[in-house]
Structures are given as structure tokens and as C-alpha cells.
Amino acid sequence: MAKDVLCEVNNCHYWEHGNLCNADKIYVISQAGKTAEHSRETDCKTFKPGNELY
């Protein structure tokens, strides 16, 4: 399992300086239930709007 998860979505509640994700768990899905072939065909369902640091 990855130790550090990088994320550039700085308006997410779990975002930390250095583009790190502070969530305890990460939930990523493929769009529309299809098999993803590219990263653009995935979504992070862990995203939660709002970050006081931003």
C-alpha cells in the first residue's frame, strides 16, 4: 500500500500542503462502471469539499 498519496485538489478537505492526501482511506472508482484504461476515466470518491488551509 502506498505510504504517501499525492493529490493536487487543494480545495478538498483532506488536502495538505505538499499536495498530500490526509484521508484515512482512499476510494477510487471507474467512471460509469466501465473498466478504466486511463486515469482520466477514474474518480476519487473520497473527495470532500472545503479546505481551511486553501
C-alpha positions as CSV (number, residue, x, y, z in Angstrom):
1,M,0.0,0.0,0.0
2,A,1.2,3.5,-0.8
3,K,2.6,5.4,2.2
4,D,2.0,8.9,0.7
5,V,-0.9,9.6,-1.6
6,L,-0.3,12.7,-3.8
7,C,-3.2,15.0,-4.6
8,E,-3.4,18.4,-6.3
9,V,-7.0,19.1,-5.5
10,N,-6.3,21.8,-2.9
11,N,-10.0,22.6,-2.2
12,C,-10.5,19.1,-0.8
13,H,-11.0,18.7,2.9
14,Y,-8.2,16.1,3.0
15,W,-5.6,18.0,1.1
16,E,-2.4,19.1,2.9
17,H,0.5,21.3,1.9
18,G,2.9,19.4,-0.3
19,N,0.0,18.0,-2.3
20,L,-0.6,15.2,0.2
21,C,-3.9,13.5,0.9
22,N,-4.7,13.2,4.7
23,A,-7.7,10.8,4.3
24,D,-7.5,7.5,6.3
25,K,-8.9,5.6,3.3
26,I,-9.0,6.4,-0.4
27,Y,-11.9,5.3,-2.6
28,V,-11.4,5.5,-6.3
29,I,-13.9,4.2,-8.9
30,S,-14.0,3.8,-12.7
31,Q,-16.5,6.1,-14.4
32,A,-19.8,4.7,-15.4
33,G,-18.9,1.2,-14.1
34,K,-16.6,0.6,-17.1
35,T,-13.1,-0.8,-17.0
36,A,-10.7,2.2,-16.8
37,E,-7.9,2.3,-19.4
38,H,-6.7,5.8,-18.4
39,S,-6.5,7.8,-15.2
40,R,-9.0,10.3,-16.7
41,E,-11.6,7.6,-16.6
42,T,-11.4,7.3,-12.8
43,D,-12.9,9.4,-10.0
44,C,-11.8,9.9,-6.4
45,K,-14.9,9.4,-4.2
46,T,-13.0,10.3,-1.1
47,F,-13.2,14.0,-2.2
48,K,-14.9,16.2,0.3
49,P,-15.3,19.9,-0.5
50,G,-13.8,22.5,1.8
51,N,-10.3,23.1,3.0
52,E,-9.5,25.7,5.6
53,L,-5.8,25.6,4.5
54,Y,-6.6,26.8,1.0
